[in-house]
Amino acid sequence: MHPSKPLNLFFILTVMIRLCFADLPSFREAPAFRNGRESPQTTWSSLDKEIHNPSIIHIAMTLDTAYLRGSVAGVFSVLHHATCPENIVFHFVTTHRHGAKLTRAITSTFPYLNFHLYYFNTNLVKGKISSSIRRALDQPLNYARMYLADLLPAGVRRIIYFDSDLIVVDDVINLWSINLRSHVLGAPEYCHANFTNYFTSKFWSNPAFSASFKGRPRNPCYFNTGVMVIDLWKWREGKYTEKLENWMRIQKRYRIYELGSLPPFLLVFAGDVEGMEHRWNQHGLGGDNLEGLCRALHPGPVSLLHWSGKGKPWLRIDSKRPCPLDSLWAPYDLFRHPSLFSNS
C-alpha cells in the first residue's frame, strides 16, 4: 500500500468555506474605500444610543439568501461613489434562520465595512400578511421596513432605506442631505400614475376607506417604497408603525389591495411625502410583477437604478438572457462564479 498523501491545506480550507456557505453565493473581496480629504473624520457606535451625529450616513437594507447577490452589489455601488465611504453605516435587517451565514458573507466581502445586524421577529407580521400578485412580495422580511424605528438605536435619527435590487451611481450624501422639512418620509413621487389602480373596487366603494385620503396636504401620488429617506424620530412620535399595521389588519379582513407592503405606505403617507428628484429612483427596470419584461430608462438624469418588478439582473445574466440595462448593474456584481472559484 502506498502511504497516504497529506491533504493540501488550501483544499481543506476551500472545502470548509464551501460547507460554511453551502446555500449562499461566494463573492470577491471588495477593496477598502477611504474618505476623501474633505470628509469629516468621525465614528459612530451603536452604544451611542441617544447621540445623533449628522456626519454619519445611515443606510438600512434587508438581507436574505435569495437577494444577497443584489444586496452586495448595492452596498458596493454606494461605497464606490461615496466621497466619505468611512462615514457610512449600514444597518442590515434579517431573520434568525440565516443570520450567522449572512453576517459572515458580508464580513468576508467587505472587511472594512461599518455595519450592524438586527434580527426581525417575523411573528410581528404573522397573521397580518395577505397574499399578493407575486409570492416574493409576501415574505415577512419584505415588511421589515415598517419596523426600522423599533429595530434601530434611538440615536439614529434619519435613515435611508434601500431595496436589495438597486445600485447607486451618485454620491449618496446628496440623497442623505435632502431636507424633509415637516415630513416624516421623503421619496420620488409619480403623480402621473393612476393612483386608483393600487386599491380594489371594494376600497373605493367604501366611504370609510376612501375618505382616508381626505385632509392630506396634497392629492395622493404613487411613490415606490424601495428608496425612502425617513425621519425615525418623527416616525416614533407619530406611531406610524401602528398605523401601517392597522391597514394590514383591514386588508386581511376586506381585501382592499393586491400589492404586498406598498399599499399600506400609500394609505398612510401618500399626499404627505417630501418629493425628491426622480433621478433617485429610476424604478421598474425589472419589468412588471407578472412577466418581468425588459424596460428602458425613464427620461432625465440618473442617480439610482432600481430593478423593481419580477426580473432581477443577476438571474437574467445567469440565464444568458439579460436585458440591455442589466449591463449597468453587472460592474457592481462581486459574485464569484463556481468555475473561477475552483480554479483560484
N, C-alpha and C positions, 0 to 999 in steps of 0.2 A: 504494500500500500504506500502511496505517496503521501508525505506529510502535508497536512492541510496548509494552504497559503493564508497568511494573515489578511483579514479583511481590510480593504482600503478605507482609511479614515473618512475621506471625502464621501465615499459611497455610503458609509454608515450615517453620516450627517445628512446626506441627501434623502435617504430613506426616512430618517426621523422627521425631517421637515415635511416630507410628503404626507406622512401619517398625521402630523400635527395639523396640517392644512388640507386634509383629505377632501373636505367638502367646500373648500374655498379656492379661488384662483390665486396664483402666485404673481407677485409684482416685482418689478425692478426697483431698486432703492432710488428715491428722488434725491437730487442734490440739496445741499444746505443753502437755504435762501437767507440772506442777511440784509439788515436795514441799510438804506442809503444814508448819506451824511446828514441830510436834512431831517431825518426821523428822530423824534424824541426817544431817548433811551429810558425805557420803563418796563416794569414787570407786573404781572398780576398773579395772584394766588387765590385758589378757591377758599382759603382761610379768611380772606378779606371779605367777609360776608356782607358788611354794611358799607363798604367803601366803593364809590363809583369813580373810576378813572377814565375820563373821556378820551385819553390817548390810546386806550386798548379797544380794538375792534373785536366784537364777539359775534361769532357765526355759529348757528345751530343747524345740524343735519341729522337725519336718522341713518342708522347703519343696519343693514341686514344682508344675508348671504346672496340674495338674488340681485341686489342692486349695488353690491360692494364695488364692482368694477367702475360703475358710474360715479360713485362717491369719491373714489380715489382720483379719478380724472378731474372731478370738480374741485377737490382740495388742491391738486397740483396746479390747476389753472389759476386759482385765486392767488397762490403763493408766487407763481411765475410772473404775474403782472402787478404785484403789490410793491409800492415804494417802501413800505415798512412791514415786511412779512413777519418780523420777530414780534411785532405788536399785535398780531392776530391770534386770538384764542378760539379754538374750535370746541364746540360742545356737542358731542355725539350722543344720540339717544338710541338705545337698543333694548332688546329683551334679554332676560337671563339665559335663554336657551343657547345662544351662540356668543354671548358677551366676551368670554375669555379669548376665543379664537379671533374674533373681530378686533379685539384690542391688540393682540399680537400681530395681526396683519397690518394695522395702522402703524404700530411702533416700528416694525421692520421696514416698512415702505417709507415712512417719514420719521427718521430717528431724532430729528431736531424739532419736531412739531410740539407746540404747546397745546395740549388737548385734555379734555376731561370727559369721562364716560358716565352716563346716567342710565339707570335701568327703569324702563317704563312698565308699570304694572298694568298688564292688559285687562285685568279684572275691572279697571275703571270704565272700560267701554264694552265689556262683555254684557250682552243683552241689549245694548243700545245701537249696535250696528245693523243696518238693513242692507240687504243685497242690492248691488247696483249693476250698471250695464257692463262692467268689467271686473273680473274677480280680483285683480291686483288692487283695486280701489277699496276692497272690503277688508284688507288686512289691518289688524288693530294698530300696528305701528304707523299706519297712514294717518291716524288720528292723534298721534303724539304731539303734533304741533299745537294742539289745543291746550296742552298741559305744560308748556315751557315755563310759564310763570311759577308753576308749582315745583318743577324739577330743578331749575337753576337757582344758584345762590341769590340772596336778596341784593347783593352788591352789583349784580348785573342789571343795569337799568334799561339798556337797549340791546336788542338782538336783531341780527339779520337771519332770517330763515331761508335756507336754500333746499330745494328738492335734490335728489341724487342723480338726476338725468340732465344736468346742465353744465356748461362751462362759462367761466367769466373771462372776457378778453379786454378788460379795462382795470384800472386800479380801483379796488373795492372800497377804498377810502372815499371815493366820490359818491358811492351809494350810502355809505355809513354817515356821511356828513349832511344828508338831506334833512331839512327842517320839517319835522312833523307838526309843528305848531300845536294846536289844541287836540290833534287827533291821536288816537291810540295806535293806529296802524297806517302804514304807507305802502302803496303798491301801484304799478301802472294800471290804469283803468281803460276799458274798451267800451265806450258808450255807444258805438255803432252796432254792437252785438244785440240780438233780440233777447232781452232780459227775461221775457216771459217763458222762453224755452227751457229755462233751468228748473222750472217747477211744473207739477202736474196740473191738470184741469181741476182736480179736487182742491188744490191750494187756492187757485184764483176764484173759484166759485164760492169759497167760504169767506165771508167778510171778516171774520175774526182773524183769519190768517193773512189775507191780502192787505188788511189795514195796518199790518206791522211795518210797512214801508212809509206810512204817513208820518209827517213831522220830522223827516230827515232834512239835514241842511241842503241837500241837492237831490235830484232824481237819482235813483239807484242805477249803478252801472256794473257790468261784469268786471271782476278782477281775478287773476289767477293766483292761487294761494301757494304756488311753488316758489315765489320770490316775494318776501314781505319784510318790512322793517317795522319792528314792534317796540313800543314803549311798555316794558314789563311792569313798571311801577304803576302806570295808569291802568294797565290791564288788571293788576291785582286789586286796585282801589275800586274799579268798576265791576269786579267779579264776572269777567267776561267768559271764563271757563264754564261757569254755571249757566250762563245764557246760551252758550253753544250746546251744552248737554240737554237743556230743556227742549231745544228744537229737535235734537236727536230722539228724544222720547216721543215727541209729537209725530215725527216721521215714522217711528216704529208702529204707531197706532193708526195713522191716517194715510201713509204713503204719499207724501206731498212733493217728493223729488226722486231723481233716479241716479244721481251722480256722486256717490261717496261722501267725502268730508267737505267738499266745496260748498254746497248749498247752505249749510249752517253758517258759514262765514259770510255768505252773501246776505242771509237773513239778519245777521247781527250788525254787519258793518257797511253793506252797500249803501252809498249815498252819504257816508260819513268817513270816507277814506282820504288821506292825503295823496293826491295823484302824483305820480312820478313819470318821468320820460319813458316812452315805450322802449327805448334802447335797452332798458334794464330788464326786459323780459320779452325777448323775441321767442314767444312760446308757440306750441303747436307743431314743432318740427318733427315730432313722432307721428304726425298724422292724426286721424280721428281715433276714437276709442274702440272701434269695431274692426277696421281693416289696417290702420296704420300706414296709409299710403304716403308716398313722398310729397313733400311740400317745399315751397320756395320761401325765402326770407320776406318779411314784411318790408315795405319801403321805409327808408330812413336809416340813421346810424345804428350801430350795434355795439352794445357793451356786454351783453349776456345772451347766449343761445341756449334754448330750453327745449329738450326733446319730449315735451309732454305729449300724451297720446300713447297709442299701443306700440308703435315702432321705436325700439331703442337702438342707438347707433352701434353698440358693441355686438348685439345679436345680429343685426343686418350685415355688419362687417364679417363676422364669423361665418355667416351663411353664404358669403360671396355674392350677396345681393344688396350692396349698400346703396343708399340714396346719395345724390350729389353732395348734399350738405353734411353728410356723415364724415366727409374728408376734413371738415373743420374741427370735428371732435377728435379724430384719430391722433393728432400730435400730442394730446394730453393723456393718451391711453398708456398706462405703465404696465399693462398686462404682459406677463412673461409667458409666451406660448410654450406648450409642452415640448415641442421639438427643440426650441432654443434652450429650455431648461435642462434637457437630458444631455445636450452637447456642451454645456458650460463647464 
